[in-house]
Amino acid sequence: MSVHLLPAHGGEPVEVPEGLTLVGRDGYCDVRLAGTLVSRMHCVLTHEDGCLLVHDLGSKNGTRVNGVRVRRARLRGQDVLGVGEMVFVVATGGQRPPDAPGPGKGRRPDAACPPS
């Protein structure tokens, strides 16, 4: 299943490939973000077997899911992921949502992880 991060305030979607994806400002990161509140190595996304997880790497400004600061969390379609001041909407199955919900207003119609 394809998974993308859609910038909530416009911009190009970021594809999240299978496996581990390092997110941060550092040049070694798979997804490089230029935000001033983004740590050099901010968080890791794990995309395996149709499941998407985020793990904060001890960032100073935190990682948020639907407006709540998290250390680890499972992400589902339409969840809002905050990395520093950067905000993304999780899109699954290759479908782009018609509009990006604001923090805390994410809907969960299509799960990025199969039900347990």
Biopython code that builds the backbone (N, CA, C, O; Angstrom):
import numpy as np
from Bio.PDB.StructureBuilder import StructureBuilder

atoms = [
    (1, "MET", "N", (0.837, -1.170, 0.000)),
    (1, "MET", "CA", (0.000, 0.000, 0.000)),
    (1, "MET", "C", (0.887, 1.239, 0.000)),
    (1, "MET", "O", (1.856, 1.314, 0.755)),
    (2, "SER", "N", (0.558, 2.195, -0.835)),
    (2, "SER", "CA", (1.349, 3.422, -0.875)),
    (2, "SER", "C", (0.928, 4.353, 0.261)),
    (2, "SER", "O", (-0.243, 4.427, 0.633)),
    (3, "VAL", "N", (1.915, 5.054, 0.794)),
    (3, "VAL", "CA", (1.688, 6.023, 1.864)),
    (3, "VAL", "C", (2.436, 7.296, 1.494)),
    (3, "VAL", "O", (3.602, 7.255, 1.100)),
    (4, "HIS", "N", (1.749, 8.429, 1.624)),
    (4, "HIS", "CA", (2.363, 9.729, 1.353)),
    (4, "HIS", "C", (2.087, 10.674, 2.519)),
    (4, "HIS", "O", (1.077, 10.550, 3.212)),
    (5, "LEU", "N", (2.997, 11.613, 2.719)),
    (5, "LEU", "CA", (2.783, 12.724, 3.641)),
    (5, "LEU", "C", (2.496, 13.940, 2.789)),
    (5, "LEU", "O", (3.313, 14.340, 1.959)),
    (6, "LEU", "N", (1.327, 14.528, 2.999)),
    (6, "LEU", "CA", (0.920, 15.694, 2.221)),
    (6, "LEU", "C", (1.104, 16.948, 3.071)),
    (6, "LEU", "O", (0.473, 17.075, 4.121)),
    (7, "PRO", "N", (1.953, 17.873, 2.639)),
    (7, "PRO", "CA", (2.125, 19.107, 3.408)),
    (7, "PRO", "C", (0.783, 19.820, 3.558)),
    (7, "PRO", "O", (0.115, 20.111, 2.566)),
    (8, "ALA", "N", (0.394, 20.097, 4.788)),
    (8, "ALA", "CA", (-0.910, 20.695, 5.067)),
    (8, "ALA", "C", (-1.035, 22.100, 4.493)),
    (8, "ALA", "O", (-2.145, 22.567, 4.237)),
    (9, "HIS", "N", (0.082, 22.774, 4.290)),
    (9, "HIS", "CA", (0.039, 24.155, 3.804)),
    (9, "HIS", "C", (0.567, 24.259, 2.379)),
    (9, "HIS", "O", (1.078, 25.304, 1.976)),
    (10, "GLY", "N", (0.441, 23.173, 1.617)),
    (10, "GLY", "CA", (0.867, 23.168, 0.223)),
    (10, "GLY", "C", (2.274, 22.645, 0.050)),
    (10, "GLY", "O", (3.086, 22.667, 0.975)),
    (11, "GLY", "N", (2.544, 22.179, -1.142)),
    (11, "GLY", "CA", (3.857, 21.639, -1.455)),
    (11, "GLY", "C", (3.728, 20.234, -2.014)),
    (11, "GLY", "O", (2.631, 19.685, -2.114)),
    (12, "GLU", "N", (4.852, 19.670, -2.370)),
    (12, "GLU", "CA", (4.884, 18.343, -2.978)),
    (12, "GLU", "C", (4.697, 17.255, -1.931)),
    (12, "GLU", "O", (5.255, 17.342, -0.837)),
    (13, "PRO", "N", (3.909, 16.220, -2.262)),
    (13, "PRO", "CA", (3.760, 15.075, -1.357)),
    (13, "PRO", "C", (5.092, 14.356, -1.181)),
    (13, "PRO", "O", (5.934, 14.354, -2.079)),
    (14, "VAL", "N", (5.270, 13.747, -0.016)),
    (14, "VAL", "CA", (6.470, 12.985, 0.288)),
    (14, "VAL", "C", (6.074, 11.520, 0.366)),
    (14, "VAL", "O", (5.258, 11.137, 1.204)),
    (15, "GLU", "N", (6.653, 10.693, -0.513)),
    (15, "GLU", "CA", (6.358, 9.261, -0.474)),
    (15, "GLU", "C", (7.114, 8.617, 0.686)),
    (15, "GLU", "O", (8.287, 8.911, 0.915)),
    (16, "VAL", "N", (6.429, 7.735, 1.415)),
    (16, "VAL", "CA", (7.057, 6.989, 2.498)),
    (16, "VAL", "C", (7.235, 5.551, 2.005)),
    (16, "VAL", "O", (6.265, 4.793, 1.965)),
    (17, "PRO", "N", (8.458, 5.164, 1.630)),
    (17, "PRO", "CA", (8.679, 3.816, 1.113)),
    (17, "PRO", "C", (8.624, 2.775, 2.229)),
    (17, "PRO", "O", (8.640, 3.114, 3.412)),
    (18, "GLU", "N", (8.559, 1.511, 1.836)),
    (18, "GLU", "CA", (8.632, 0.424, 2.813)),
    (18, "GLU", "C", (9.960, 0.524, 3.555)),
    (18, "GLU", "O", (10.963, 0.946, 2.980)),
    (19, "GLY", "N", (9.970, 0.138, 4.827)),
    (19, "GLY", "CA", (11.181, 0.159, 5.631)),
    (19, "GLY", "C", (11.250, 1.389, 6.507)),
    (19, "GLY", "O", (10.224, 1.963, 6.872)),
    (20, "LEU", "N", (12.464, 1.792, 6.844)),
    (20, "LEU", "CA", (12.693, 2.932, 7.739)),
    (20, "LEU", "C", (12.979, 4.196, 6.948)),
    (20, "LEU", "O", (13.692, 4.165, 5.945)),
    (21, "THR", "N", (12.415, 5.313, 7.408)),
    (21, "THR", "CA", (12.646, 6.614, 6.794)),
    (21, "THR", "C", (13.017, 7.599, 7.891)),
    (21, "THR", "O", (12.207, 7.878, 8.775)),
    (22, "LEU", "N", (14.239, 8.130, 7.842)),
    (22, "LEU", "CA", (14.722, 9.094, 8.819)),
    (22, "LEU", "C", (14.299, 10.497, 8.373)),
    (22, "LEU", "O", (14.508, 10.884, 7.224)),
    (23, "VAL", "N", (13.698, 11.254, 9.305)),
    (23, "VAL", "CA", (13.175, 12.591, 9.009)),
    (23, "VAL", "C", (13.898, 13.617, 9.878)),
    (23, "VAL", "O", (14.025, 13.430, 11.088)),
    (24, "GLY", "N", (14.371, 14.698, 9.261)),
    (24, "GLY", "CA", (15.027, 15.759, 10.018)),
    (24, "GLY", "C", (15.713, 16.755, 9.100)),
    (24, "GLY", "O", (15.506, 16.735, 7.887)),
    (25, "ARG", "N", (16.537, 17.636, 9.684)),
    (25, "ARG", "CA", (17.251, 18.662, 8.921)),
    (25, "ARG", "C", (18.578, 18.174, 8.355)),
    (25, "ARG", "O", (19.071, 18.730, 7.373)),
    (26, "ASP", "N", (19.164, 17.141, 8.962)),
    (26, "ASP", "CA", (20.493, 16.665, 8.589)),
    (26, "ASP", "C", (20.520, 16.153, 7.149)),
    (26, "ASP", "O", (19.537, 15.595, 6.661)),
    (27, "GLY", "N", (21.638, 16.345, 6.484)),
    (27, "GLY", "CA", (21.801, 15.887, 5.106)),
    (27, "GLY", "C", (21.721, 14.383, 4.952)),
    (27, "GLY", "O", (21.479, 13.891, 3.849)),
    (28, "TYR", "N", (21.917, 13.642, 6.023)),
    (28, "TYR", "CA", (21.826, 12.182, 5.979)),
    (28, "TYR", "C", (20.386, 11.679, 6.056)),
    (28, "TYR", "O", (20.138, 10.493, 5.835)),
    (29, "CYS", "N", (19.451, 12.543, 6.361)),
    (29, "CYS", "CA", (18.049, 12.124, 6.502)),
    (29, "CYS", "C", (17.451, 11.777, 5.142)),
    (29, "CYS", "O", (17.804, 12.370, 4.123)),
    (30, "ASP", "N", (16.548, 10.815, 5.144)),
    (30, "ASP", "CA", (15.842, 10.430, 3.920)),
    (30, "ASP", "C", (14.860, 11.514, 3.509)),
    (30, "ASP", "O", (14.702, 11.794, 2.321)),
    (31, "VAL", "N", (14.197, 12.127, 4.491)),
    (31, "VAL", "CA", (13.294, 13.255, 4.251)),
    (31, "VAL", "C", (13.882, 14.438, 4.999)),
    (31, "VAL", "O", (13.890, 14.468, 6.230)),
    (32, "ARG", "N", (14.384, 15.429, 4.230)),
    (32, "ARG", "CA", (15.009, 16.608, 4.825)),
    (32, "ARG", "C", (14.006, 17.747, 4.883)),
    (32, "ARG", "O", (13.419, 18.128, 3.871)),
    (33, "LEU", "N", (13.818, 18.286, 6.085)),
    (33, "LEU", "CA", (12.900, 19.399, 6.300)),
    (33, "LEU", "C", (13.698, 20.607, 6.760)),
    (33, "LEU", "O", (14.611, 20.486, 7.577)),
    (34, "ALA", "N", (13.348, 21.771, 6.232)),
    (34, "ALA", "CA", (14.118, 22.983, 6.510)),
    (34, "ALA", "C", (13.580, 23.796, 7.681)),
    (34, "ALA", "O", (14.105, 24.874, 7.964)),
    (35, "GLY", "N", (12.564, 23.318, 8.361)),
    (35, "GLY", "CA", (11.967, 24.088, 9.454)),
    (35, "GLY", "C", (12.951, 24.381, 10.573)),
    (35, "GLY", "O", (13.788, 23.540, 10.903)),
    (36, "THR", "N", (12.857, 25.564, 11.156)),
    (36, "THR", "CA", (13.769, 25.958, 12.228)),
    (36, "THR", "C", (13.516, 25.185, 13.517)),
    (36, "THR", "O", (14.406, 25.107, 14.364)),
    (37, "LEU", "N", (12.326, 24.610, 13.688)),
    (37, "LEU", "CA", (12.010, 23.827, 14.887)),
    (37, "LEU", "C", (12.178, 22.326, 14.661)),
    (37, "LEU", "O", (11.849, 21.523, 15.534)),
    (38, "VAL", "N", (12.692, 21.949, 13.486)),
    (38, "VAL", "CA", (12.930, 20.546, 13.164)),
    (38, "VAL", "C", (14.346, 20.192, 13.609)),
    (38, "VAL", "O", (15.302, 20.880, 13.253)),
    (39, "SER", "N", (14.478, 19.116, 14.387)),
    (39, "SER", "CA", (15.795, 18.669, 14.844)),
    (39, "SER", "C", (16.585, 18.048, 13.685)),
    (39, "SER", "O", (16.013, 17.648, 12.672)),
    (40, "ARG", "N", (17.902, 17.977, 13.855)),
    (40, "ARG", "CA", (18.737, 17.391, 12.799)),
    (40, "ARG", "C", (18.294, 15.971, 12.471)),
    (40, "ARG", "O", (18.198, 15.607, 11.299)),
    (41, "MET", "N", (18.026, 15.176, 13.487)),
    (41, "MET", "CA", (17.454, 13.838, 13.306)),
    (41, "MET", "C", (16.227, 13.794, 14.205)),
    (41, "MET", "O", (16.326, 13.480, 15.391)),
    (42, "HIS", "N", (15.086, 14.105, 13.638)),
    (42, "HIS", "CA", (13.872, 14.379, 14.397)),
    (42, "HIS", "C", (13.073, 13.120, 14.748)),
    (42, "HIS", "O", (12.760, 12.884, 15.915)),
    (43, "CYS", "N", (12.746, 12.312, 13.729)),
    (43, "CYS", "CA", (11.940, 11.121, 13.969)),
    (43, "CYS", "C", (12.193, 10.087, 12.882)),
    (43, "CYS", "O", (12.811, 10.373, 11.857)),
    (44, "VAL", "N", (11.700, 8.879, 13.130)),
    (44, "VAL", "CA", (11.806, 7.791, 12.160)),
    (44, "VAL", "C", (10.403, 7.297, 11.853)),
    (44, "VAL", "O", (9.591, 7.094, 12.755)),
    (45, "LEU", "N", (10.129, 7.107, 10.568)),
    (45, "LEU", "CA", (8.881, 6.488, 10.131)),
    (45, "LEU", "C", (9.196, 5.049, 9.743)),
    (45, "LEU", "O", (10.168, 4.791, 9.034)),
    (46, "THR", "N", (8.384, 4.127, 10.202)),
    (46, "THR", "CA", (8.540, 2.718, 9.846)),
    (46, "THR", "C", (7.298, 2.301, 9.079)),
    (46, "THR", "O", (6.187, 2.356, 9.608)),
    (47, "HIS", "N", (7.485, 1.884, 7.836)),
    (47, "HIS", "CA", (6.376, 1.468, 6.977)),
    (47, "HIS", "C", (6.619, 0.014, 6.602)),
    (47, "HIS", "O", (7.451, -0.284, 5.745)),
    (48, "GLU", "N", (5.887, -0.888, 7.247)),
    (48, "GLU", "CA", (6.039, -2.313, 6.989)),
    (48, "GLU", "C", (4.689, -3.000, 7.038)),
    (48, "GLU", "O", (3.866, -2.724, 7.911)),
    (49, "ASP", "N", (4.470, -3.898, 6.092)),
    (49, "ASP", "CA", (3.257, -4.715, 6.048)),
    (49, "ASP", "C", (1.988, -3.866, 6.146)),
    (49, "ASP", "O", (1.033, -4.247, 6.823)),
    (50, "GLY", "N", (1.981, -2.716, 5.468)),
    (50, "GLY", "CA", (0.801, -1.860, 5.460)),
    (50, "GLY", "C", (0.593, -1.057, 6.727)),
    (50, "GLY", "O", (-0.454, -0.432, 6.896)),
    (51, "CYS", "N", (1.564, -1.060, 7.617)),
    (51, "CYS", "CA", (1.459, -0.336, 8.882)),
    (51, "CYS", "C", (2.480, 0.802, 8.886)),
    (51, "CYS", "O", (3.619, 0.617, 8.456)),
    (52, "LEU", "N", (2.074, 1.979, 9.373)),
    (52, "LEU", "CA", (2.970, 3.133, 9.456)),
    (52, "LEU", "C", (3.086, 3.570, 10.915)),
    (52, "LEU", "O", (2.089, 3.872, 11.571)),
    (53, "LEU", "N", (4.320, 3.597, 11.404)),
    (53, "LEU", "CA", (4.608, 4.001, 12.776)),
    (53, "LEU", "C", (5.554, 5.191, 12.756)),
    (53, "LEU", "O", (6.371, 5.325, 11.844)),
    (54, "VAL", "N", (5.443, 6.061, 13.769)),
    (54, "VAL", "CA", (6.387, 7.166, 13.932)),
    (54, "VAL", "C", (7.020, 7.030, 15.311)),
    (54, "VAL", "O", (6.356, 6.686, 16.289)),
    (55, "HIS", "N", (8.331, 7.310, 15.365)),
    (55, "HIS", "CA", (9.083, 7.246, 16.618)),
    (55, "HIS", "C", (9.919, 8.517, 16.717)),
    (55, "HIS", "O", (10.811, 8.743, 15.900)),
    (56, "ASP", "N", (9.631, 9.344, 17.714)),
    (56, "ASP", "CA", (10.400, 10.566, 17.931)),
    (56, "ASP", "C", (11.784, 10.191, 18.455)),
    (56, "ASP", "O", (11.910, 9.292, 19.286)),
    (57, "LEU", "N", (12.816, 10.871, 17.976)),
    (57, "LEU", "CA", (14.198, 10.563, 18.357)),
    (57, "LEU", "C", (14.728, 11.504, 19.431)),
    (57, "LEU", "O", (15.912, 11.841, 19.441)),
    (58, "GLY", "N", (13.845, 11.929, 20.339)),
    (58, "GLY", "CA", (14.257, 12.838, 21.399)),
    (58, "GLY", "C", (14.374, 14.269, 20.932)),
    (58, "GLY", "O", (15.169, 15.039, 21.471)),
    (59, "SER", "N", (13.583, 14.634, 19.929)),
    (59, "SER", "CA", (13.643, 15.998, 19.380)),
    (59, "SER", "C", (13.240, 17.022, 20.435)),
    (59, "SER", "O", (12.403, 16.746, 21.295)),
    (60, "LYS", "N", (13.834, 18.188, 20.361)),
    (60, "LYS", "CA", (13.546, 19.254, 21.330)),
    (60, "LYS", "C", (12.115, 19.768, 21.197)),
    (60, "LYS", "O", (11.454, 20.017, 22.205)),
    (61, "ASN", "N", (11.631, 19.928, 19.970)),
    (61, "ASN", "CA", (10.318, 20.521, 19.746)),
    (61, "ASN", "C", (9.209, 19.501, 19.507)),
    (61, "ASN", "O", (8.052, 19.877, 19.314)),
    (62, "GLY", "N", (9.546, 18.243, 19.518)),
    (62, "GLY", "CA", (8.549, 17.189, 19.522)),
    (62, "GLY", "C", (7.947, 16.797, 18.189)),
    (62, "GLY", "O", (8.051, 17.499, 17.182)),
    (63, "THR", "N", (7.312, 15.638, 18.239)),
    (63, "THR", "CA", (6.554, 15.076, 17.129)),
    (63, "THR", "C", (5.120, 14.950, 17.626)),
    (63, "THR", "O", (4.883, 14.479, 18.739)),
    (64, "ARG", "N", (4.160, 15.371, 16.801)),
    (64, "ARG", "CA", (2.750, 15.360, 17.212)),
    (64, "ARG", "C", (1.915, 14.554, 16.223)),
    (64, "ARG", "O", (2.171, 14.557, 15.018)),
    (65, "VAL", "N", (0.915, 13.867, 16.757)),
    (65, "VAL", "CA", (-0.071, 13.184, 15.935)),
    (65, "VAL", "C", (-1.423, 13.733, 16.352)),
    (65, "VAL", "O", (-1.828, 13.602, 17.507)),
    (66, "ASN", "N", (-2.118, 14.350, 15.405)),
    (66, "ASN", "CA", (-3.415, 14.985, 15.660)),
    (66, "ASN", "C", (-3.346, 15.966, 16.827)),
    (66, "ASN", "O", (-4.262, 16.047, 17.645)),
    (67, "GLY", "N", (-2.236, 16.714, 16.887)),
    (67, "GLY", "CA", (-2.068, 17.761, 17.883)),
    (67, "GLY", "C", (-1.534, 17.300, 19.227)),
    (67, "GLY", "O", (-1.307, 18.132, 20.105)),
    (68, "VAL", "N", (-1.324, 16.000, 19.420)),
    (68, "VAL", "CA", (-0.850, 15.459, 20.695)),
    (68, "VAL", "C", (0.613, 15.038, 20.539)),
    (68, "VAL", "O", (0.962, 14.294, 19.623)),
    (69, "ARG", "N", (1.456, 15.523, 21.442)),
    (69, "ARG", "CA", (2.884, 15.159, 21.379)),
    (69, "ARG", "C", (3.038, 13.678, 21.720)),
    (69, "ARG", "O", (2.457, 13.188, 22.689)),
    (70, "VAL", "N", (3.832, 12.972, 20.907)),
    (70, "VAL", "CA", (4.005, 11.531, 21.090)),
    (70, "VAL", "C", (5.484, 11.165, 21.043)),
    (70, "VAL", "O", (6.294, 11.875, 20.446)),
    (71, "ARG", "N", (5.822, 10.045, 21.681)),
    (71, "ARG", "CA", (7.153, 9.458, 21.521)),
    (71, "ARG", "C", (7.096, 8.393, 20.440)),
    (71, "ARG", "O", (8.007, 8.264, 19.623)),
    (72, "ARG", "N", (5.998, 7.625, 20.450)),
    (72, "ARG", "CA", (5.732, 6.598, 19.435)),
    (72, "ARG", "C", (4.242, 6.596, 19.172)),
    (72, "ARG", "O", (3.434, 6.819, 20.074)),
    (73, "ALA", "N", (3.889, 6.340, 17.923)),
    (73, "ALA", "CA", (2.460, 6.268, 17.586)),
    (73, "ALA", "C", (2.272, 5.546, 16.266)),
    (73, "ALA", "O", (3.160, 5.536, 15.413)),
    (74, "ARG", "N", (1.115, 4.948, 16.111)),
    (74, "ARG", "CA", (0.717, 4.359, 14.842)),
    (74, "ARG", "C", (-0.037, 5.436, 14.075)),
    (74, "ARG", "O", (-0.885, 6.129, 14.637)),
    (75, "LEU", "N", (0.272, 5.575, 12.793)),
    (75, "LEU", "CA", (-0.377, 6.575, 11.949)),
    (75, "LEU", "C", (-1.394, 5.902, 11.046)),
    (75, "LEU", "O", (-1.153, 4.815, 10.521)),
    (76, "ARG", "N", (-2.532, 6.556, 10.871)),
    (76, "ARG", "CA", (-3.595, 6.069, 9.991)),
    (76, "ARG", "C", (-3.878, 7.143, 8.941)),
    (76, "ARG", "O", (-3.466, 8.295, 9.077)),
    (77, "GLY", "N", (-4.589, 6.736, 7.895)),
    (77, "GLY", "CA", (-4.975, 7.686, 6.867)),
    (77, "GLY", "C", (-5.732, 8.859, 7.460)),
    (77, "GLY", "O", (-6.606, 8.672, 8.307)),
    (78, "GLN", "N", (-5.405, 10.065, 7.025)),
    (78, "GLN", "CA", (-5.993, 11.331, 7.439)),
    (78, "GLN", "C", (-5.467, 11.851, 8.775)),
    (78, "GLN", "O", (-5.870, 12.934, 9.198)),
    (79, "ASP", "N", (-4.570, 11.107, 9.462)),
    (79, "ASP", "CA", (-3.954, 11.639, 10.669)),
    (79, "ASP", "C", (-3.099, 12.840, 10.294)),
    (79, "ASP", "O", (-2.607, 12.938, 9.169)),
    (80, "VAL", "N", (-2.927, 13.743, 11.236)),
    (80, "VAL", "CA", (-2.100, 14.930, 11.033)),
    (80, "VAL", "C", (-0.807, 14.728, 11.810)),
    (80, "VAL", "O", (-0.824, 14.565, 13.030)),
    (81, "LEU", "N", (0.318, 14.739, 11.092)),
    (81, "LEU", "CA", (1.638, 14.538, 11.679)),
    (81, "LEU", "C", (2.364, 15.872, 11.737)),
    (81, "LEU", "O", (2.533, 16.537, 10.715)),
    (82, "GLY", "N", (2.794, 16.266, 12.934)),
    (82, "GLY", "CA", (3.563, 17.493, 13.117)),
    (82, "GLY", "C", (5.009, 17.161, 13.457)),
    (82, "GLY", "O", (5.280, 16.419, 14.400)),
    (83, "VAL", "N", (5.930, 17.715, 12.683)),
    (83, "VAL", "CA", (7.368, 17.534, 12.904)),
    (83, "VAL", "C", (7.941, 18.932, 13.057)),
    (83, "VAL", "O", (8.114, 19.654, 12.075)),
    (84, "GLY", "N", (8.239, 19.317, 14.317)),
    (84, "GLY", "CA", (8.597, 20.712, 14.563)),
    (84, "GLY", "C", (7.403, 21.571, 14.167)),
    (84, "GLY", "O", (6.285, 21.334, 14.627)),
    (85, "GLU", "N", (7.638, 22.580, 13.305)),
    (85, "GLU", "CA", (6.528, 23.420, 12.846)),
    (85, "GLU", "C", (5.930, 22.917, 11.532)),
    (85, "GLU", "O", (4.974, 23.507, 11.029)),
    (86, "MET", "N", (6.471, 21.848, 10.977)),
    (86, "MET", "CA", (5.971, 21.285, 9.722)),
    (86, "MET", "C", (4.765, 20.392, 10.007)),
    (86, "MET", "O", (4.766, 19.633, 10.976)),
    (87, "VAL", "N", (3.733, 20.484, 9.156)),
    (87, "VAL", "CA", (2.506, 19.716, 9.363)),
    (87, "VAL", "C", (2.165, 18.963, 8.080)),
    (87, "VAL", "O", (2.168, 19.532, 6.988)),
    (88, "PHE", "N", (1.870, 17.673, 8.236)),
    (88, "PHE", "CA", (1.546, 16.798, 7.114)),
    (88, "PHE", "C", (0.266, 16.024, 7.409)),
    (88, "PHE", "O", (-0.052, 15.740, 8.564)),
    (89, "VAL", "N", (-0.459, 15.690, 6.350)),
    (89, "VAL", "CA", (-1.609, 14.800, 6.450)),
    (89, "VAL", "C", (-1.177, 13.468, 5.857)),
    (89, "VAL", "O", (-0.587, 13.426, 4.778)),
    (90, "VAL", "N", (-1.473, 12.373, 6.567)),
    (90, "VAL", "CA", (-1.121, 11.038, 6.094)),
    (90, "VAL", "C", (-2.163, 10.603, 5.066)),
    (90, "VAL", "O", (-3.362, 10.614, 5.341)),
    (91, "ALA", "N", (-1.692, 10.219, 3.882)),
    (91, "ALA", "CA", (-2.577, 9.732, 2.821)),
    (91, "ALA", "C", (-2.164, 8.301, 2.486)),
    (91, "ALA", "O", (-0.983, 8.029, 2.271)),
    (92, "THR", "N", (-3.129, 7.393, 2.442)),
    (92, "THR", "CA", (-2.841, 5.997, 2.147)),
    (92, "THR", "C", (-3.548, 5.574, 0.873)),
    (92, "THR", "O", (-4.535, 6.185, 0.464)),
    (93, "GLY", "N", (-3.036, 4.526, 0.251)),
    (93, "GLY", "CA", (-3.674, 3.958, -0.929)),
    (93, "GLY", "C", (-3.614, 4.817, -2.166)),
    (93, "GLY", "O", (-4.387, 4.596, -3.098)),
    (94, "GLY", "N", (-2.708, 5.804, -2.211)),
    (94, "GLY", "CA", (-2.548, 6.631, -3.394)),
    (94, "GLY", "C", (-3.624, 7.683, -3.577)),
    (94, "GLY", "O", (-3.666, 8.342, -4.616)),
    (95, "GLN", "N", (-4.491, 7.855, -2.598)),
    (95, "GLN", "CA", (-5.549, 8.862, -2.723)),
    (95, "GLN", "C", (-5.161, 10.116, -1.970)),
    (95, "GLN", "O", (-4.732, 10.066, -0.818)),
    (96, "ARG", "N", (-5.318, 11.225, -2.639)),
    (96, "ARG", "CA", (-5.037, 12.519, -2.019)),
    (96, "ARG", "C", (-6.345, 13.068, -1.457)),
    (96, "ARG", "O", (-7.327, 13.170, -2.192)),
    (97, "PRO", "N", (-6.381, 13.428, -0.163)),
    (97, "PRO", "CA", (-7.622, 13.947, 0.397)),
    (97, "PRO", "C", (-7.995, 15.279, -0.241)),
    (97, "PRO", "O", (-7.107, 16.036, -0.635)),
    (98, "PRO", "N", (-9.290, 15.585, -0.352)),
    (98, "PRO", "CA", (-9.711, 16.833, -0.987)),
    (98, "PRO", "C", (-9.255, 18.075, -0.250)),
    (98, "PRO", "O", (-8.975, 19.098, -0.875)),
    (99, "ASP", "N", (-9.177, 18.002, 1.077)),
    (99, "ASP", "CA", (-8.662, 19.125, 1.851)),
    (99, "ASP", "C", (-8.007, 18.577, 3.103)),
    (99, "ASP", "O", (-8.417, 17.544, 3.633)),
    (100, "ALA", "N", (-6.988, 19.277, 3.568)),
    (100, "ALA", "CA", (-6.233, 18.815, 4.725)),
    (100, "ALA", "C", (-6.881, 19.327, 6.004)),
    (100, "ALA", "O", (-7.061, 20.534, 6.162)),
    (101, "PRO", "N", (-7.233, 18.426, 6.921)),
    (101, "PRO", "CA", (-7.809, 18.875, 8.187)),
    (101, "PRO", "C", (-6.753, 19.548, 9.047)),
    (101, "PRO", "O", (-5.561, 19.278, 8.897)),
    (102, "GLY", "N", (-7.181, 20.419, 9.945)),
    (102, "GLY", "CA", (-6.260, 21.076, 10.854)),
    (102, "GLY", "C", (-5.863, 20.139, 11.976)),
    (102, "GLY", "O", (-6.461, 19.072, 12.119)),
    (103, "PRO", "N", (-4.872, 20.501, 12.777)),
    (103, "PRO", "CA", (-4.444, 19.660, 13.881)),
    (103, "PRO", "C", (-5.610, 19.319, 14.797)),
    (103, "PRO", "O", (-6.433, 20.173, 15.125)),
    (104, "GLY", "N", (-5.666, 18.060, 15.201)),
    (104, "GLY", "CA", (-6.715, 17.613, 16.099)),
    (104, "GLY", "C", (-8.029, 17.307, 15.420)),
    (104, "GLY", "O", (-8.973, 16.880, 16.084)),
    (105, "LYS", "N", (-8.123, 17.512, 14.107)),
    (105, "LYS", "CA", (-9.382, 17.295, 13.407)),
    (105, "LYS", "C", (-9.269, 16.180, 12.384)),
    (105, "LYS", "O", (-10.101, 16.083, 11.482)),
    (106, "GLY", "N", (-8.246, 15.331, 12.511)),
    (106, "GLY", "CA", (-8.055, 14.244, 11.557)),
    (106, "GLY", "C", (-9.161, 13.211, 11.645)),
    (106, "GLY", "O", (-9.631, 12.875, 12.732)),
    (107, "ARG", "N", (-9.577, 12.705, 10.476)),
    (107, "ARG", "CA", (-10.552, 11.628, 10.432)),
    (107, "ARG", "C", (-9.789, 10.348, 10.169)),
    (107, "ARG", "O", (-8.641, 10.407, 9.729)),
    (108, "ARG", "N", (-10.377, 9.205, 10.420)),
    (108, "ARG", "CA", (-9.698, 7.939, 10.232)),
    (108, "ARG", "C", (-10.520, 6.987, 9.383)),
    (108, "ARG", "O", (-10.858, 5.900, 9.851)),
    (109, "PRO", "N", (-10.860, 7.357, 8.138)),
    (109, "PRO", "CA", (-11.671, 6.472, 7.337)),
    (109, "PRO", "C", (-10.930, 5.272, 6.760)),
    (109, "PRO", "O", (-11.534, 4.221, 6.545)),
    (110, "ASP", "N", (-9.637, 5.411, 6.506)),
    (110, "ASP", "CA", (-8.880, 4.285, 5.942)),
    (110, "ASP", "C", (-7.589, 4.123, 6.730)),
    (110, "ASP", "O", (-6.704, 4.977, 6.666)),
    (111, "ALA", "N", (-7.484, 3.040, 7.463)),
    (111, "ALA", "CA", (-6.333, 2.826, 8.343)),
    (111, "ALA", "C", (-5.084, 2.512, 7.554)),
    (111, "ALA", "O", (-5.137, 1.777, 6.568)),
    (112, "ALA", "N", (-3.940, 3.070, 7.987)),
    (112, "ALA", "CA", (-2.661, 2.740, 7.374)),
    (112, "ALA", "C", (-2.152, 1.416, 7.912)),
    (112, "ALA", "O", (-1.232, 0.834, 7.337)),
    (113, "CYS", "N", (-2.730, 0.925, 9.007)),
    (113, "CYS", "CA", (-2.353, -0.364, 9.573)),
    (113, "CYS", "C", (-3.592, -1.242, 9.588)),
    (113, "CYS", "O", (-4.676, -0.785, 9.950)),
    (114, "PRO", "N", (-3.434, -2.501, 9.197)),
    (114, "PRO", "CA", (-4.588, -3.384, 9.231)),
    (114, "PRO", "C", (-5.083, -3.575, 10.653)),
    (114, "PRO", "O", (-4.282, -3.516, 11.586)),
    (115, "PRO", "N", (-6.377, -3.803, 10.851)),
    (115, "PRO", "CA", (-6.889, -4.005, 12.203)),
    (115, "PRO", "C", (-6.242, -5.227, 12.833)),
    (115, "PRO", "O", (-5.953, -6.213, 12.155)),
    (116, "SER", "N", (-6.015, -5.148, 14.156)),
    (116, "SER", "CA", (-5.391, -6.265, 14.868)),
    (116, "SER", "C", (-6.390, -7.356, 15.116)),
    (116, "SER", "O", (-6.050, -8.382, 15.705)),
]
sb = StructureBuilder()
sb.init_structure("model")
sb.init_model(0)
sb.init_chain("A")
sb.init_seg("    ")
for serial, (resi, resn, name, xyz) in enumerate(atoms, 1):
    if name == "N":
        sb.init_residue(resn, " ", resi, " ")
    sb.init_atom(name, np.array(xyz, "f"), 0.0, 1.0, " ", f" {name:<3s}", serial, name[0])
structure = sb.get_structure()
